[in-house]
Amino acid sequence: MKNLMVLLGLILVFTSCEKSSPLDDYEEVYGNTLDSLNITSTIPNIDYEFKMNGRCIQDNNGYYRLSLIEGENQTLHKFGAYITNTDIYGLPSQVIWSCESYWVYEGNTVPIVNGTSFADPGVDSVFCMMAPIFTMLGDTVTIYGQAWFEEGDVILTDSINIVFE
């Protein structure tokens, strides 16, 4: 009997974890009224966009060129992307940034880009800070971006290449 109760509990938990449309509750309450008025509710079809921009000079090959500051350990630079700022749920878009380049400070590994940014709901842009060090002069890095919409149901990716001069 105890095993049957556990099994029923598990079935209840796993069958009730379904993501629903943002209009499902609205349709439950007002469905008959909508039907009688011949009104159909629709979820907007959003054409999501995500296009990264290095925010510095770009050469003919598409590589961005960032001048490192001589005599300074780090060069701070803000790059970003044009992005659809909110999704159908009204949530701000999230971008996960990554780069294989890093440096070491007092035994700690320091990535050159921040890990996550959220879009400003008022502007179709998202930004991230990077901090390469002067010893990376002459290096070329690739920065990857992964934009999440609709709680991760829609994911767009892009990347940029930056040469440190």
N, C-alpha and C positions, 0 to 999 in steps of 0.2 A: 504494500500500500504506500509505504514511504517513497519507494522508487517511482511509483506512478505519479505522486504529487510533485516530485522533483522534475520528472519528465514534462508534466503539464506546465509547471512554472517556466521551464526553459523554452517550451514552445511559445508560451505567451510573450516572453521577453523578446525572442527573435522574430516573431511575426508582427510585433508592434513597433519595430524600429525602422519604419519606412518613411523616407523623406517625401513630403507631400507638396503639392502646388501651393503657392501663396494664396490662391483663390479658393481652395477647397472649403475652408471654413465659411467663407462668404457665400459660396454656392449652397452649402447645407442650410444656412439660415434663410437666404433669399432666393433659393432655386425656383420655387413655385412662382414667385413674383416675376422673376426674369423670364420664365417660360411663358407666362401669360402675356407679357409685354413683347414677346419675341425678341428679347435682348439676349445676346450670348456674350458671356464673359470670355476674354482672351488674355493670355499671358503675352506680354510684348515680346516680339522676336528681336533680340538685340544682336547686332553684328559687332561682336567684341573686337577691340583693336589693342595691339601691343607692339610698339616699335621703339627700340632702344636708340639713344643718342648719346655720343661721348661728350658733347658740349665743349669741344675744342676743334682745332683745324683738322679737316679730313683730306687725305691725299686722293690721287686718282684711282688708287687700288682699293679704296674704301677703309683704309686704316686711319684711325684717329692718332694724332701726334700730340703728346703731352710733354711740355718742357718741365723738367725737374729743377727745383731751386737749388743751385750750387751753394754749399755751405750750410744748408738746412738738412736735418736728418729726414724729415717727412715733407712731402709735398701734398697738401690737402687739395682734393679736386671733387667737385660735385658733378656727377653724370646722372642721366635719368632716362625717361621714356615717355612717349605719348601713350596714353592708356585710356580705355573706357573706365571712368572713375567709379561707377557703381554698377551693381548687377541687378537682376530682376527682383531680388529680395531687398534692394535698397542698401546692401552692404558695401562698404568700400572695398575696392579691388586690392589684392595683396600681391606683392612681388617678392620672390625669393631669389636673392642674388648669390652667385658663386664665382670663384676664380681659384685656379690651382696655385697661384703665386702667394707667397707669404714671406715673412721675415721673422727672425728670432730675437727676442729682447729678454735679457736676464733668464734665459732658459725656457721662456714661454713662446709658443708659436702664435704669431699675430697675422691674421688674414688681412689682405690689403683692401677688402671691401666689407661693408656692413652686410649682415645676413638677410634682413627683411625690411621692407618698407610697405606702407599702406598709402593708397592714393588719397589725395585731398578731395572730399566729396564735391567741392566747389570748382575744381579745376581738373581738366583731363591730363594730368601729369603726375608722375611719381619720380622721386629723386633718391639718390644714394650717395654716400660719401666714400671716397677711396683715399688711401694714404700710402703710396709707394715710397720707398726710401731711395736716397741718392745712389746707393750701390747697385740699384736696378737699372741704372743708365744704360741704354742700348737694348734692353730687354723688350720683348713683345709679349703681351698677355692677352688672353681671351677672357672676357667677362660674360657670364651667362645670366640670363634673366628668365624667370618662369612666373607668368602672371596667372593668378588663380581667381576665377569668377564662380559664382553660384556654389559657394562652399567647397570648391575643388572639383565640381562636376565638369567645368570647362577650364582647360589649361592651355595657354598659348606660350610659346617660347621664342626667344631671340638671343642674339649674341653680338658683341662688338669686339674688335681687336684694337688695342692701344699700344703704340710704340712710345717708350719713354726716351726722351731726347735730353 
